[in-house]
Amino acid sequence: MLIDFFYTLRAAKLPVSVKEYLTLLEALQANVIGPQSEACSMDDFYHLSRMILVKDEKHFDKFDKAFGAYFKGVEMLTDFTNDVPLEWLKKTLENELTPEQKAAIEKMGWDELMETLKKRLEEQKERHEGGSKWIGTGGTSPFGNGGYNPQGIRIGGKGGNKSAIKVWEQRAYQDYDDGVELGTRNIKVALRRLRRFAREGAEDEFDLDNTIRSTAANAGYLDIKMRPERHNHVKVLLLMDVGGTMDEHVARVEELFSAVKGEFKHLEFFYFHNCVYDFLWKNNRRRFAEKFDTWDVIRKYNKDHKLIFVGDATMSPYEILQPGGSVEYNNEEAGAEWLQRLTHAYPKFAWINPEPLGVWQYRQSISIIQQLVSNRMFPLTLKGLEDAMRMLSK
């Protein structure tokens, strides 16, 4: 009668012998479990069978799973000894919400969000999973990680929904590699639309045309003429977004960076994260120790530089419009203020966006950046680069 139950226990790697199975049958025939209601009967059978079949309490958990698999319709696992993958456990903390449920979760305003976080930090005494109030993992609370909220503060963990307005963790970024070998020269060809050549330096290049002309005018006596070497006279100030959502575009941005360094002799570059604020940096590992004041950059490089931003413009709108909106620190002035200062200081500017053009209309932050840069945003495609270089060369 219970032969399938016996094989279920064996499949769960429980050390159950045939003798123990027969002992269980004898106990049932002897009416060790009295006539009771069906619910109680199942409960009594559980305790009876565990007492007879399990000799070591370390197997209780395996027995419970196998018992449930056989009697309660739980999905059967043939091997209960394997470790459950950590990533699977993490995913169980992430609520699978329908679009309707997501729409029902209300956003908090900036001031309300910051004030509520302060209260939670004062009140919370233990770790929480799930729920919609406390700082924890999973759930729909605006504080924590691993769950869903239309805008909140991510504390630790890994980002997924790209909706956090602040991130509370120590973040490490990696410099873009300017030595990447390009598989194609198309990017360099697109950038060459911006070149403007001028002859600079000492006269160390042979001038064939002028030599022929001068020799002919000198009755055939050779008159060698030299001239300064031609150099690309264009000056470029390159500001690149790094870290966070830009990690998805590292390979393409490195190709662009490598091509820019190869094409423009007069190049200065700096990094920023999401939006430009009051400081920039050149070394991501030392970005807090070796900062460059944005005002100093504006003063040092004059307006004959071409300003090129490279970034996906994907962030919380607060990071652009709100003082203190930076995900990493409390900036005194909004990012929009600094973008306006930079675009005013450098009349020739453009923004190169590695995000596909088709998603721009769905990102509120991209629309805001587009307005701030006077719609001079171009996709990181060959056509986009050609259009940007053509506009900058006018």
C-alpha positions as CSV (number, residue, x, y, z in Angstrom):
1,M,0.0,0.0,0.0
2,L,2.8,2.4,0.9
3,I,5.4,1.0,-1.4
4,D,5.6,4.3,-3.4
5,F,6.1,6.2,-0.2
6,F,9.0,4.0,0.7
7,Y,10.6,4.6,-2.7
8,T,10.1,8.4,-2.3
9,L,12.0,8.2,0.9
10,R,14.8,6.3,-0.7
11,A,14.9,8.8,-3.6
12,A,15.4,11.5,-1.0
13,K,18.6,9.6,0.1
14,L,17.1,8.7,3.4
15,P,18.7,5.5,4.9
16,V,15.4,3.6,5.1
17,S,15.6,-0.2,5.1
18,V,12.9,-2.8,4.1
19,K,12.8,-4.0,7.7
20,E,11.8,-0.5,8.9
21,Y,9.2,-0.3,6.2
22,L,7.7,-3.6,7.3
23,T,7.7,-2.4,11.0
24,L,5.7,0.6,9.9
25,L,3.1,-1.6,8.2
26,E,2.8,-3.8,11.3
27,A,2.2,-0.7,13.4
28,L,-0.6,0.3,11.1
29,Q,-2.1,-3.1,11.2
30,A,-2.0,-3.1,15.0
31,N,-4.0,0.2,15.0
32,V,-1.3,2.1,16.8
33,I,-2.9,5.1,15.3
34,G,-6.5,5.2,16.6
35,P,-9.6,6.1,14.4
36,Q,-9.6,9.9,14.2
37,S,-10.5,12.6,11.7
38,E,-8.6,12.6,8.4
39,A,-6.5,15.7,9.3
40,C,-5.4,14.3,12.7
41,S,-4.9,10.9,11.1
42,M,-2.3,12.3,8.7
43,D,-0.6,14.2,11.5
44,D,-0.4,11.1,13.6
45,F,0.9,9.0,10.6
46,Y,3.6,11.6,10.1
47,H,4.9,11.3,13.6
48,L,4.6,7.5,13.6
49,S,6.4,7.0,10.3
50,R,9.1,9.5,11.3
51,M,9.6,7.7,14.6
52,I,10.0,4.3,12.9
53,L,11.8,5.2,9.7
54,V,14.2,8.0,10.8
55,K,16.9,7.0,13.3
56,D,18.9,10.2,13.3
57,E,17.5,13.7,13.7
58,K,19.9,15.1,11.1
59,H,17.5,13.4,8.5
60,F,14.4,15.1,9.8
61,D,14.5,17.8,7.2
62,K,14.9,15.3,4.3
63,F,12.0,13.3,5.7
64,D,9.8,16.4,5.9
65,K,10.5,17.3,2.3
66,A,9.9,13.7,1.1
67,F,6.7,13.4,3.1
68,G,5.4,16.6,1.6
69,A,6.4,15.5,-1.9
70,Y,4.4,12.3,-1.5
71,F,1.3,13.3,0.5
72,K,0.9,17.1,-0.1
73,G,1.6,17.4,-3.8
74,V,4.9,19.2,-3.4
75,E,7.1,19.0,-6.5
76,M,9.4,16.0,-6.1
77,L,13.1,16.6,-5.8
78,T,15.1,13.5,-6.6
79,D,18.3,14.7,-4.9
80,F,17.9,16.5,-1.6
81,T,21.6,16.6,-0.9
82,N,22.6,19.2,-3.4
83,D,23.2,22.7,-2.2
84,V,20.6,25.2,-3.3
85,P,22.3,27.8,-5.6
86,L,22.8,31.1,-3.9
87,E,21.5,33.0,-6.9
88,W,18.2,31.1,-6.7
89,L,17.9,32.0,-3.1
90,K,18.4,35.7,-3.9
91,K,15.8,35.5,-6.6
92,T,13.2,34.2,-4.2
93,L,13.5,37.5,-2.3
94,E,12.6,39.4,-5.4
95,N,8.8,39.8,-5.8
96,E,7.4,39.0,-9.2
97,L,4.9,41.7,-9.5
98,T,2.4,42.3,-12.3
99,P,2.4,45.7,-14.1
100,E,-0.8,46.6,-12.2
101,Q,0.8,45.8,-8.9
102,K,3.9,47.9,-9.7
103,A,1.7,50.8,-10.8
104,A,-0.1,50.6,-7.4
105,I,3.1,51.2,-5.5
106,E,3.2,54.9,-4.8
107,K,6.3,57.0,-5.2
108,M,7.6,59.2,-2.4
109,G,8.8,62.7,-3.0
110,W,12.4,63.6,-2.3
111,D,11.8,65.3,1.1
112,E,9.4,62.6,2.2
113,L,11.8,59.8,1.2
114,M,14.8,61.3,3.0
115,E,12.7,62.0,6.2
116,T,11.2,58.5,6.2
117,L,14.7,56.9,5.8
118,K,15.9,58.9,8.8
119,K,13.0,57.6,10.9
120,R,13.5,54.0,9.7
121,L,17.1,54.1,10.8
122,E,16.1,55.3,14.2
123,E,13.3,52.8,14.7
124,Q,14.6,49.6,13.0
125,K,16.3,47.1,15.3
126,E,16.6,43.9,13.2
127,R,17.0,42.5,9.7
128,H,13.9,42.3,7.5
129,E,13.0,40.4,4.3
130,G,10.0,41.3,2.2
131,G,7.4,43.8,3.2
132,S,6.8,47.4,2.3
133,K,8.0,49.4,5.2
134,W,11.4,48.5,6.8
135,I,14.9,48.5,5.4
136,G,15.6,45.0,4.0
137,T,15.7,42.7,1.1
138,G,12.9,41.8,-1.3
139,G,9.4,43.4,-0.9
140,T,8.3,46.8,-2.1
141,S,9.9,49.0,0.5
142,P,11.8,52.0,-0.9
143,F,14.8,51.2,1.3
144,G,17.0,48.2,0.8
145,N,17.7,45.9,-2.2
146,G,16.4,42.9,-4.1
147,G,12.8,44.0,-4.4
148,Y,10.9,46.5,-6.4
149,N,10.0,50.1,-5.9
150,P,9.5,52.8,-8.6
151,Q,12.0,55.0,-6.8
152,G,13.9,54.5,-3.6
153,I,17.3,54.3,-1.9
154,R,19.3,51.1,-2.7
155,I,21.3,50.0,0.4
156,G,23.8,47.4,-0.6
157,G,23.0,44.6,-3.0
158,K,23.0,44.8,-6.8
159,G,20.9,47.2,-8.8
160,G,18.3,45.7,-11.2
161,N,15.5,48.1,-11.9
162,K,17.6,51.2,-12.5
163,S,15.2,53.3,-10.4
164,A,17.2,54.1,-7.3
165,I,17.7,57.8,-6.6
166,K,20.6,57.2,-4.2
167,V,22.9,54.2,-3.6
168,W,24.3,53.6,-0.1
169,E,27.4,51.5,-0.6
170,Q,31.1,51.8,-1.4
171,R,31.3,51.7,-5.2
172,A,34.4,51.0,-7.3
173,Y,34.7,52.0,-10.9
174,Q,37.3,51.0,-13.5
175,D,39.1,53.3,-15.9
176,Y,38.2,52.9,-19.6
177,D,41.1,51.3,-21.6
178,D,42.4,53.7,-24.2
179,G,44.6,51.0,-25.8
180,V,41.8,48.8,-27.1
181,E,42.5,47.5,-30.6
182,L,39.6,48.3,-32.8
183,G,38.2,45.6,-35.1
184,T,37.2,48.2,-37.6
185,R,38.4,51.7,-38.5
186,N,34.8,53.0,-39.0
187,I,34.8,54.9,-35.7
188,K,38.0,56.7,-36.6
189,V,36.7,57.5,-40.0
190,A,33.6,59.0,-38.4
191,L,35.7,61.1,-36.0
192,R,37.8,62.5,-38.8
193,R,35.0,64.8,-39.9
194,L,36.0,66.9,-36.9
195,R,39.6,67.3,-37.8
196,R,41.1,70.7,-38.7
197,F,44.7,70.6,-39.8
198,A,47.2,73.4,-39.2
199,R,51.0,73.5,-39.8
200,E,52.8,73.8,-36.5
201,G,56.3,73.5,-35.1
202,A,59.8,73.5,-36.8
203,E,60.2,73.2,-40.5
204,D,61.1,69.5,-40.7
205,E,58.8,68.2,-43.5
206,F,59.9,68.2,-47.1
207,D,57.7,70.5,-49.3
208,L,57.7,68.9,-52.7
209,D,55.4,71.3,-54.6
210,N,57.2,74.4,-53.3
211,T,60.6,72.8,-54.0
212,I,59.7,72.2,-57.7
213,R,58.3,75.7,-58.0
214,S,61.4,77.3,-56.4
215,T,63.8,75.2,-58.5
216,A,62.1,76.1,-61.8
217,A,62.3,79.8,-60.8
218,N,66.0,79.4,-60.0
219,A,66.9,78.3,-63.5
220,G,67.0,74.7,-62.7
221,Y,69.2,74.8,-59.7
222,L,67.9,72.7,-56.9
223,D,66.2,74.8,-54.2
224,I,64.9,72.5,-51.4
225,K,62.1,73.9,-49.4
226,M,60.8,72.6,-46.0
227,R,57.6,73.3,-44.1
228,P,56.1,72.6,-40.6
229,E,54.4,69.3,-40.2
230,R,50.6,69.3,-40.3
231,H,48.8,68.5,-37.1
232,N,45.2,68.2,-36.2
233,H,44.5,71.5,-34.6
234,V,41.1,70.6,-33.0
235,K,41.0,70.6,-29.2
236,V,38.7,68.1,-27.5
237,L,37.4,68.1,-23.9
238,L,35.9,64.6,-23.3
239,L,33.7,64.0,-20.2
240,M,32.8,60.3,-19.8
241,D,30.1,58.7,-17.5
242,V,31.5,55.6,-15.7
243,G,30.1,53.0,-13.4
244,G,26.5,51.9,-12.7
245,T,24.4,51.4,-15.8
246,M,27.4,52.4,-17.9
247,D,29.0,49.0,-17.1
248,E,26.7,47.6,-19.9
249,H,28.5,49.7,-22.4
250,V,32.1,49.4,-21.4
251,A,33.3,47.6,-24.6
252,R,31.8,50.2,-27.0
253,V,32.9,53.2,-25.0
254,E,36.5,51.8,-24.8
255,E,36.5,51.5,-28.6
256,L,35.3,55.1,-28.8
257,F,37.9,56.3,-26.2
258,S,40.7,54.5,-28.0
259,A,39.7,56.0,-31.4
260,V,39.4,59.6,-29.9
261,K,42.9,59.3,-28.4
262,G,44.3,58.2,-31.7
263,E,42.6,61.0,-33.7
264,F,43.0,64.1,-31.6
265,K,46.4,65.3,-30.4
266,H,44.9,68.0,-28.2
267,L,42.6,65.8,-25.9
268,E,41.7,66.3,-22.3
269,F,39.4,63.8,-20.6
270,F,37.7,63.4,-17.2
271,Y,35.2,61.0,-15.6
272,F,31.9,61.6,-13.9
273,H,29.1,59.4,-12.6
274,N,25.6,59.8,-14.0
275,C,25.6,63.6,-14.0
276,V,28.3,66.2,-13.8
277,Y,28.6,68.0,-10.5
278,D,31.2,70.2,-8.8
279,F,34.1,67.8,-9.3
280,L,35.5,65.4,-12.0
281,W,38.4,62.9,-11.9
282,K,40.9,61.1,-14.1
283,N,41.6,58.0,-12.0
284,N,38.6,56.0,-10.9
285,R,40.5,54.2,-8.1
286,R,41.4,57.6,-6.6
287,R,38.4,59.6,-7.6
288,F,37.8,60.9,-4.0
289,A,41.5,61.6,-3.4
290,E,42.4,63.2,-6.7
291,K,39.5,65.4,-7.6
292,F,39.4,68.2,-10.2
293,D,37.1,71.1,-9.4
294,T,34.7,71.6,-12.3
295,W,35.1,75.3,-12.1
296,D,38.9,74.9,-12.4
297,V,38.4,72.8,-15.5
298,I,36.1,75.4,-17.1
299,R,38.7,78.1,-16.3
300,K,41.7,76.1,-17.6
301,Y,40.4,75.0,-20.9
302,N,39.1,77.8,-23.1
303,K,36.0,77.9,-25.3
304,D,37.9,76.8,-28.4
305,H,37.7,73.2,-27.1
306,K,34.9,71.0,-28.4
307,L,33.1,69.5,-25.5
308,I,31.9,65.9,-25.8
309,F,29.9,64.1,-23.1
310,V,29.7,60.3,-23.3
311,G,27.0,58.8,-21.1
312,D,23.7,56.9,-21.1
313,A,21.8,59.7,-19.3
314,T,20.0,56.9,-17.3
315,M,19.4,57.9,-13.7
316,S,16.8,59.3,-11.3
317,P,15.6,62.7,-12.4
318,Y,16.5,63.8,-8.9
319,E,20.2,63.4,-9.8
320,I,19.8,66.0,-12.4
321,L,17.3,68.5,-10.8
322,Q,17.7,68.2,-7.1
323,P,20.5,69.6,-4.8
324,G,21.8,66.5,-2.9
325,G,20.4,64.3,-5.6
326,S,23.7,62.6,-6.4
327,V,23.7,58.9,-5.5
328,E,27.1,59.1,-3.9
329,Y,27.2,62.4,-1.9
330,N,25.2,65.5,-1.1
331,N,25.9,67.9,-3.9
332,E,25.2,71.5,-3.0
333,E,24.0,72.4,-6.5
334,A,21.8,70.4,-8.9
335,G,23.5,68.6,-11.8
336,A,21.4,70.7,-14.3
337,E,23.2,73.8,-13.0
338,W,26.6,72.3,-13.9
339,L,25.5,71.1,-17.3
340,Q,24.3,74.6,-18.2
341,R,27.6,76.1,-17.0
342,L,29.6,73.7,-19.2
343,T,27.4,74.1,-22.3
344,H,27.6,77.9,-21.9
345,A,31.4,77.8,-21.5
346,Y,31.9,75.6,-24.6
347,P,29.5,76.6,-27.4
348,K,30.6,73.6,-29.5
349,F,29.3,70.6,-27.6
350,A,27.5,67.3,-28.1
351,W,26.3,64.3,-26.0
352,I,27.0,60.8,-27.2
353,N,24.6,58.2,-25.8
354,P,25.4,54.4,-26.0
355,E,21.8,53.5,-25.1
356,P,19.8,52.4,-28.2
357,L,17.8,55.2,-29.7
358,G,14.6,53.3,-29.3
359,V,14.6,53.4,-25.5
360,W,15.3,57.1,-25.2
361,Q,11.6,58.0,-25.1
362,Y,11.0,55.7,-22.2
363,R,13.6,57.2,-19.9
364,Q,12.6,60.5,-18.2
365,S,16.2,61.4,-17.3
366,I,17.2,61.1,-21.0
367,S,14.5,63.6,-22.0
368,I,15.7,66.0,-19.3
369,I,19.3,65.8,-20.5
370,Q,18.2,66.2,-24.1
371,Q,16.6,69.5,-23.2
372,L,19.6,70.7,-21.2
373,V,22.0,70.0,-24.1
374,S,19.6,71.6,-26.6
375,N,18.8,68.3,-28.3
376,R,22.5,67.8,-29.2
377,M,22.3,64.1,-28.2
378,F,23.5,61.5,-30.6
379,P,23.5,57.7,-30.4
380,L,26.8,55.8,-30.3
381,T,26.4,54.5,-33.8
382,L,28.5,55.3,-36.9
383,K,25.7,57.6,-38.2
384,G,25.3,59.2,-34.8
385,L,29.0,59.9,-34.6
386,E,29.1,61.3,-38.1
387,D,26.2,63.6,-37.3
388,A,27.8,64.7,-34.1
389,M,31.2,65.5,-35.7
390,R,29.5,67.3,-38.5
391,M,27.6,69.5,-36.1
392,L,30.7,70.2,-34.0
393,S,32.7,71.2,-37.1
394,K,30.3,73.9,-38.2
